[in-house]
Amino acid sequence: MRVLAIVPAHNEEAAVGEVVRELTARGDLDVLVVDDGSTDGTRREARSAGARVLSLPFNLGIGGAVQSGYLFARRHGYDVAIQVDGDGQHLPSEIDRLLPPLAAGEADLVLGSRYVEETAYRSTFPRRMGMILFSWVVSRVTRRRFLDTTSGFRAASRSVIDYLAEHYPQDYPEVEALVLLSRSGFRIVEVPCRFRERTGGSSSITPVRSIYYVVKVLLAIGIGLARRLPGSEENGPRARSPGPRP
């Protein structure tokens, strides 16, 4: 199956080159770095490491960058798209845990989780509290348990690629996307994955922005529940992908 790694990156000059080299070393996927209006050498480092680079004219934010990657994946006929952060937190070796449920036709989206099993990864206390809150809300809304709703390490089947290319949340989209996909009938599987600390740059979630982050995500979920699902005007239930097979 044709697999694309989508690497959204904004001012990740220090880390993105090594991320690309680790991904291309696998030899079983293509790498697209979506340069989200960076003002440093992110584009240069990504290209020199062997990635194809999609440069956005200005900073759209993580939602716009990832959706651009899904649009690229749909246009070029990829069977699977894997989101990989450009800061080095996601281990390319852990992709081997994401792909089997898709290949077996057991899931439409596979979420790489830090909390299904005990690992060495530790987040700050405020972030951990936010993750617990989001986990509780999303689990209540979707009526199934999710432990790591903020994880950006996830693999999407072709049906999810098509859907998210058209309907992807824009600002801090990871949590909202899980709710949207669950309500739209897609099957989501959460699998344990190891993460590491970022290898360069700094997080965009500052203590002040973390408050905005929590409020915005909760409001977005509430608004989303009150409106018609995107794509619901289509006839019949949403078709589920049988899953790409090797």
C-alpha positions in Angstrom: 0.0 0.0 0.0 1.1 3.5 -0.7 1.9 5.4 2.5 2.5 9.1 3.0 4.0 10.7 6.1 2.5 14.2 6.6 4.9 16.3 8.7 3.4 19.7 9.6 6.2 22.0 10.6 6.5 25.7 11.7 9.9 26.9 12.6 11.3 23.4 13.2 14.7 24.0 11.7 16.5 22.2 14.5 14.5 19.0 14.4 12.8 18.5 11.0 15.8 17.3 9.1 16.4 14.4 11.5 12.7 13.6 11.5 12.7 13.3 7.7 15.9 11.2 7.7 14.4 8.8 10.2 11.3 8.5 8.1 12.9 8.0 4.7 15.3 5.4 6.2 12.3 3.1 6.6 12.0 2.8 2.8 8.3 2.0 2.8 6.7 5.5 2.7 7.0 8.9 1.1 7.5 12.1 3.2 5.7 15.4 2.8 6.8 18.3 5.0 4.1 21.0 5.1 6.1 24.1 5.9 3.5 26.3 7.6 4.9 29.7 6.9 8.2 29.2 8.7 10.6 32.1 9.0 13.7 29.9 9.7 15.4 27.2 7.7 12.6 24.6 8.0 12.1 24.3 4.3 15.8 24.1 3.5 16.4 21.4 6.2 13.5 19.3 5.1 14.5 19.3 1.4 18.1 18.6 2.1 17.0 15.6 4.2 15.0 14.2 1.2 11.4 15.3 1.9 9.0 16.7 -0.6 8.0 20.2 0.8 4.7 21.9 0.5 5.3 25.5 1.4 2.3 27.5 2.6 2.4 31.3 1.9 1.8 32.2 5.5 1.2 30.5 8.9 -2.2 28.8 8.8 -1.8 26.9 12.0 -1.7 23.1 12.6 -5.2 22.5 11.2 -4.6 24.2 7.9 -1.2 22.5 7.6 -2.5 19.0 8.2 -5.5 19.5 6.0 -3.1 20.6 3.2 -1.3 17.3 3.7 -4.5 15.3 3.4 -5.5 17.2 0.3 -2.1 16.3 -1.2 -2.6 12.6 -0.1 -6.0 12.5 -1.8 -4.8 14.1 -5.0 -1.9 11.7 -5.3 -3.8 8.6 -4.5 -2.2 7.4 -1.2 -3.8 4.5 0.6 -2.6 5.7 4.1 -1.6 9.0 5.5 0.4 9.2 8.8 0.6 12.4 10.8 4.1 12.9 12.3 5.1 15.9 14.3 8.1 17.9 13.0 9.6 18.3 16.5 10.9 14.8 16.8 8.5 13.5 19.5 7.1 10.7 17.3 9.3 7.7 16.7 9.2 6.4 13.1 9.8 2.9 14.4 6.4 3.1 16.1 4.7 3.4 12.7 4.8 -0.4 12.7 2.2 -0.3 15.5 -0.2 2.0 13.5 -0.3 0.2 10.2 -1.6 -3.4 11.0 -5.2 -2.4 12.1 -5.5 -0.5 8.8 -4.0 -3.3 6.7 -6.4 -5.8 8.4 -9.4 -3.6 7.7 -10.1 -3.3 11.5 -10.0 0.5 11.6 -10.3 3.6 9.6 -8.1 5.7 11.9 -5.4 4.4 14.3 -4.4 6.7 17.1 -0.9 6.3 18.6 -1.3 6.7 22.4 1.1 7.5 25.2 -1.2 6.1 27.9 -2.6 2.7 26.8 0.5 1.2 28.4 3.0 2.5 30.9 5.9 4.3 29.2 8.8 6.6 30.2 7.0 9.6 28.6 6.0 12.2 31.1 4.1 15.5 30.4 3.8 18.5 32.6 1.1 18.5 35.3 -1.1 21.1 33.6 -1.0 19.3 30.3 -1.7 16.0 32.0 -4.8 17.5 33.6 -5.9 18.9 30.3 -5.5 15.4 28.7 -7.5 13.8 31.4 -10.3 16.4 30.9 -10.4 15.9 27.1 -10.3 12.1 27.5 -13.3 12.3 29.8 -15.3 14.6 27.5 -14.5 12.8 24.3 -15.2 9.4 25.9 -18.6 10.7 27.1 -19.5 12.2 23.7 -18.4 9.2 21.6 -19.5 6.5 24.1 -16.1 4.8 23.8 -12.9 5.2 25.8 -10.0 7.3 24.5 -6.9 7.9 26.6 -4.7 10.2 24.5 -7.0 12.5 22.6 -4.3 15.2 22.0 -1.9 12.8 20.3 -1.0 14.0 16.8 0.5 10.6 15.9 -2.2 8.9 13.9 -2.7 6.9 10.7 -5.6 7.4 8.4 -7.1 5.1 5.7 -8.1 6.3 2.3 -11.7 6.9 3.4 -10.5 9.1 6.3 -8.1 10.9 3.9 -11.0 11.8 1.6 -13.1 13.0 4.5 -10.5 15.1 6.3 -9.3 16.6 3.1 -12.7 18.3 3.0 -13.6 18.5 6.7 -10.7 19.1 9.1 -10.9 21.3 12.2 -8.6 24.3 12.0 -7.4 25.5 15.5 -5.9 22.7 17.8 -7.8 20.1 15.8 -6.7 16.7 17.3 -9.4 16.4 19.9 -12.2 17.8 17.7 -11.2 15.5 14.8 -11.7 12.4 16.9 -15.2 13.5 17.8 -16.0 14.4 14.2 -14.8 11.1 12.9 -16.5 9.0 15.6 -19.8 10.7 15.0 -19.4 10.2 11.3 -19.2 6.4 11.7 -15.5 5.9 11.2 -13.8 3.2 13.3 -11.0 4.4 15.5 -8.5 2.2 17.2 -6.0 3.4 19.9 -2.7 1.6 20.1 0.2 2.0 22.5 3.2 3.9 21.2 6.4 5.2 22.7 7.1 9.0 22.4 10.2 11.0 23.2 10.8 14.6 24.2 10.9 17.1 21.4 14.4 17.3 19.8 14.3 21.0 18.9 12.3 24.2 18.9 9.6 25.0 21.5 6.0 24.2 21.9 3.4 26.7 20.8 1.3 25.9 23.9 2.4 28.4 26.5 0.8 28.5 29.9 -1.4 31.4 28.8 -2.3 29.7 25.5 -3.1 26.5 27.3 -6.2 28.1 28.9 -7.3 29.3 25.4 -6.6 25.8 24.1 -8.8 24.1 26.6 -11.7 26.6 26.3 -11.5 26.6 22.5 -11.5 22.8 22.1 -14.4 22.4 24.5 -16.4 25.1 22.8 -15.7 23.6 19.4 -16.9 20.2 20.6 -20.1 21.7 22.0 -20.8 23.6 18.8 -20.0 20.6 16.7 -22.5 18.5 18.6 -25.3 21.1 18.0 -24.8 21.3 14.2 -25.2 18.9 11.3 -22.2 16.7 10.6 -20.1 17.8 7.6 -20.9 15.6 4.7 -24.3 14.5 6.1 -26.1 15.8 3.0 -24.7 12.8 1.2 -27.1 9.9 0.7 -26.9 6.9 2.9 -24.6 6.1 5.8 -20.9 6.9 5.4 -19.1 4.0 3.7 -16.4 2.4 5.7 -13.1 1.6 4.1 -12.4 -2.2 3.9 -8.8 -1.1 4.7 -5.8 -1.2 2.3 -4.0 -4.5 2.1 -0.4 -5.1 1.3 
